[in-house]
Amino acid sequence: MTKVFSKNKNDFYDDYAHHPTEIKSILEGVRNVNTKRKIVSIFEPHRYSRAISLKKEFSKSFLKSDLVIMCPLYAAGERKNSKFDLIQFSKLISKNSKTQVIIAKSKIDLVRFLKKNLISDEIIIGMGAGIISKWMADLKGSL
């Protein structure tokens, strides 16, 4: 977990977590240290095959997150798989992790949402193995 920047008492981090075990582990660690701060997970699913085969595990990985912002899946060279539905994937996470899930269709959507909805003293963690690290770095100049 790498701190990218802070703004308005919000701390922005980037993490390579793209597997359910990694996501659960990082969120549990952050929650144990920050019991009262809101945790916002910005998640970029990585590979159709992984998202499909581990959807149940992913759906329970965000229990320690107060909000999940779901980004488009990063295919990492895989062909589009019609068995993967981002909306259904998001609904399953919302149900099993008992948290709200918002879908950001692009970096522009993500920036707009964060500008309108971040307050103060929140922890924002970008998670994934695709382009999310660049998006997290770009937020510094966009917010």
Phi and psi in degrees as a GROMACS rama.xvg file:
@    title "Ramachandran Plot"
@    xaxis  label "Phi"
@    yaxis  label "Psi"
@TYPE xy
-115.085  127.422  THR-2
-73.5346  128.33  LYS-3
-95.2225  -47.5439  VAL-4
-171.855  171.759  PHE-5
-127.525  145.14  SER-6
-156.179  132.878  LYS-7
53.6442  40.6302  ASN-8
63.2717  14.9231  LYS-9
-98.3663  136.497  ASN-10
-108.744  127.962  ASP-11
-109.536  127.815  PHE-12
-125.847  158.085  TYR-13
-124.276  135.652  ASP-14
-139.971  144.054  ASP-15
-77.6906  0.744679  TYR-16
-55.0748  120.298  ALA-17
-141.843  11.4327  HIS-18
-122.908  144.628  HIS-19
-52.7161  -40.9292  PRO-20
-63.9176  -41.1377  THR-21
-65.5864  -43.6111  GLU-22
-62.2047  -49.7859  ILE-23
-58.6695  -43.8344  LYS-24
-63.5359  -46.6945  SER-25
-66.1861  -40.486  ILE-26
-69.0508  -37.4672  LEU-27
-64.0348  -42.5075  GLU-28
-62.7099  -45.633  GLY-29
-64.2039  -43.0995  VAL-30
-65.224  -38.5768  ARG-31
-62.2217  -32.7866  ASN-32
-89.4509  -26.2007  VAL-33
-125.189  75.5051  ASN-34
-69.6787  -25.2734  THR-35
-109.146  -9.58165  LYS-36
-85.0683  146.515  ARG-37
-74.7042  134.933  LYS-38
-110.503  122.809  ILE-39
-111.53  119.172  VAL-40
-99.2044  125.214  SER-41
-105.177  107.787  ILE-42
-111.85  128.695  PHE-43
-112.277  101.88  GLU-44
-56.4122  145.944  PRO-45
-122.057  115.075  HIS-46
75.053  130.771  ARG-47
-58.6634  -46.1586  TYR-48
-59.6125  -41.2146  SER-49
-68.9356  -46.0919  ARG-50
-62.2401  -38.7124  ALA-51
-72.1895  -48.6163  ILE-52
-72.4513  -23.9984  SER-53
-115.556  22.8482  LEU-54
-60.0214  -37.6425  LYS-55
-65.3799  -41.9792  LYS-56
-66.0248  -43.3249  GLU-57
-59.5379  -39.8535  PHE-58
-63.4128  -20.4552  SER-59
-105.669  2.89725  LYS-60
-80.3707  -16.8331  SER-61
-106.348  23.0603  PHE-62
-58.0357  -30.3578  LEU-63
-92.935  5.16116  LYS-64
-100.206  138.024  SER-65
-81.4114  -23.8182  ASP-66
-155.307  140.587  LEU-67
-118.749  128.508  VAL-68
-105.937  113.532  ILE-69
-90.402  122.663  MET-70
-97.4096  167.681  CYS-71
-60.321  148.605  PRO-72
-65.754  137.915  LEU-73
-94.7116  110.929  TYR-74
-70.6865  -26.8414  ALA-75
52.2029  45.5448  ALA-76
89.8907  -9.96574  GLY-77
-78.5123  150.161  GLU-78
-73.4861  151.724  ARG-79
-57.5788  136.479  LYS-80
-117.385  116.981  ASN-81
-67.9515  -11.243  SER-82
-72.9652  -17.0941  LYS-83
-95.1191  125.166  PHE-84
-124.876  112.298  ASP-85
-60.1625  -36.3078  LEU-86
-67.5236  -46.3963  ILE-87
-65.4474  -38.6465  GLN-88
-60.0446  -44.4251  PHE-89
-64.9461  -42.3393  SER-90
-63.0574  -39.3279  LYS-91
-65.1908  -40.8935  LEU-92
-64.021  -45.1123  ILE-93
-58.3058  -45.2127  SER-94
-66.2921  -51.2846  LYS-95
-84.3489  -21.2617  ASN-96
-99.8531  -2.50837  SER-97
53.0969  49.4391  LYS-98
-143.455  157.78  THR-99
-76.2833  140.284  GLN-100
-123.502  126.976  VAL-101
-112.113  138.059  ILE-102
-99.6626  126.21  ILE-103
-107.818  115.06  ALA-104
-78.1551  -13.1952  LYS-105
-159.817  172.347  SER-106
-63.1202  -35.8777  LYS-107
-62.2895  -44.2533  ILE-108
-59.9485  -42.1591  ASP-109
-61.14  -48.5161  LEU-110
-61.1645  -45.9404  VAL-111
-58.573  -45.7156  ARG-112
-62.3107  -46.4852  PHE-113
-64.4261  -40.991  LEU-114
-59.6286  -39.2226  LYS-115
-81.6613  -26.3736  LYS-116
-117.479  -17.7012  ASN-117
-73.8129  141.092  LEU-118
-109.153  -89.9924  ILE-119
-162.564  153.1  SER-120
63.6207  36.7394  ASP-121
-109.163  154.679  GLU-122
-110.221  122.076  ILE-123
-115.312  121.674  ILE-124
-121.664  117.285  ILE-125
-83.0839  129.542  GLY-126
-129.905  130.832  MET-127
155.297  175.212  GLY-128
-121.867  16.722  ALA-129
-111.378  -119.6  GLY-130
-90.4365  -2.85061  ILE-131
-60.1344  -32.8279  ILE-132
-61.4045  -40.2635  SER-133
-67.5916  -42.0889  LYS-134
-59.487  -42.6353  TRP-135
-63.5854  -42.2296  MET-136
-65.4858  -39.3789  ALA-137
-68.8107  -23.5321  ASP-138
-60.4675  -30.8992  LEU-139
-55.9704  -40.942  LYS-140
-88.1552  -5.7333  GLY-141
-103.797  -19.8796  SER-142
